[in-house]
Amino acid sequence: SDITKVEIFDGSTSLGSKTGADLDALNSTGSAAFTFTVDVDVTANKSFQAKVTDAAEKVTTANTGSFSFVYPYYQGVIAADATADEAAVKALTKIIQSKGAKAVTYTANDQKMVFATPASNGKITTITDPNGFNVTDTFAESTVSITGLDGTAQQYYVYVSAPTTVSSFKETFAH
């Protein structure tokens, strides 16, 4: 039976649907592939569902994915005389991953290496260099308030090295 409607839900809220001519190619080829684009701000954990209705009014529901909201880690380098304040940290590269050890590669030319983790993840307990040596004591720790995309201020633990010159130097930060 031909598909008459495809609808995407965030909980009980419909994010949009496709009907009629939007489904002609799907029905004519019988292909299971179907692209559906929605624009959603993810500021909390989300679970999405797709509901597909056929010509016999039979509805099939599928969980299409769950997304966990996380505050990002930040990493990068700043000038030797710079301070790792909110603006400097937010200008660094984001790592959008859940809590866990992070291996970061730095290239610096008389610059400070910076790594920032949301305080909710806990402090970094060990920083190791490419040879496996514990270099935690070579990073200064501070706390910086950073306003996230959800508009709330989050405390971050920020770790900053002394100015250095390195190329493709991998540091591993572990909680």
Secondary structure, 3 states (H helix, E strand, C coil): CCEEEEEEEECCEEEEEEEHHHHHHHHHHCCCCCCCCCCCCCCCCEEEEEEEEECCCCEEEEEEEEECCCCCEEEEEEECCCCCCHHHHHCCEEECCCCCCEEEEEEEEEEEEEEEEEHHHCCCCEEECCCCCECHHHEEEEEEEEECCCCCEEEEEEEEECCEEEEEEEEEEEC
